[in-house]
Amino acid sequence: MSQILAALTQMRSNIITQLNDVANEQDEPAFAAFNYADGSWVNRIWKNEHFRYAHLNIVNMSGQQDFRVIHMCIFPHFHSNAPIFGIDLIANHKLITGAYLDYSPTCSAEHPLSIQFTQCMRSLNWKRKRELPEWAIHIFSPNILAIGGIKTDIELQQLIKVVDNTLAEYLKRIGDYHHNIDDAVGRKAQNFYCEQQKKNLHLRSTKFITTLKIDEDKLDTFINLCYHSDN
């Protein structure tokens, strides 16, 4: 196993372990069509009293396709002004081509969790930072981790650590922020986040469609399941 695949496996395992420790995994029939029997495409959902839901999307295509994705969003309850936790890792067995990690603000860019995230990001150094498209600028924090071309052991270990630590801190503290905004305000903020995410052209890339062998209609259904705020 390459060091890239080993790092992805470790991060995937760490994420699942942390979610299992604090939340209950849900049986979501709507995602059944997007869980392949061979494990090459997996979608899992967790819920608890502290957040509405966490969605983990894993693509693990080997061979000629050589396409790997770890995507997760954790949405706070509508009555919480906490940020949305989000991570996207896109890779092949030789390189993590894109890595994105953020506490995306919903109602306040000065939320205590956001401030702590900012301090964490400022303590790190990365090569090959990536520019964000316009849709992303509208929803992501100014201190989002957005990098590419990760392949050295030093960078991989730093990425593993920051993903693990920021997720642990989010799950530890998300329960501190309840009933501090109206549901309608939180719903509107999360709807805006979801609508912007749907503009992500990478979700509709030829690579994504051909690798997962899905048509446009099925892809639309999947995207709408991933990014909705009606739970």
HELIX and SHEET records of a PDB file:
HELIX    1   1 GLN A    3  VAL A   22  1                                  20    
HELIX    2   2 PRO A   29  PHE A   34  5                                   6    
HELIX    3   3 PRO A  112  ARG A  122  1                                  11    
HELIX    4   4 GLU A  134  ILE A  137  1                                   4    
HELIX    5   5 ASP A  153  ARG A  173  1                                  21    
HELIX    6   6 ILE A  174  ASP A  176  5                                   3    
HELIX    7   7 ASP A  183  GLN A  197  1                                  15    
HELIX    8   8 LEU A  201  ARG A  204  5                                   4    
HELIX    9   9 THR A  206  LEU A  212  1                                   7    
HELIX   10  10 GLU A  216  CYS A  226  1                                  11    
SHEET    1   A 7 ASN A  24  GLN A  26  0                                        
SHEET    2   A 7 TRP A  41  LYS A  47 -1                                        
SHEET    3   A 7 PHE A  51  MET A  61 -1                                        
SHEET    4   A 7 PHE A  67  PRO A  76 -1                                        
SHEET    5   A 7 ILE A  84  ALA A  91 -1                                        
SHEET    6   A 7 ILE A  96  SER A 104 -1                                        
SHEET    7   A 7 LEU A 145  ILE A 147 -1                                        
END                                                                             
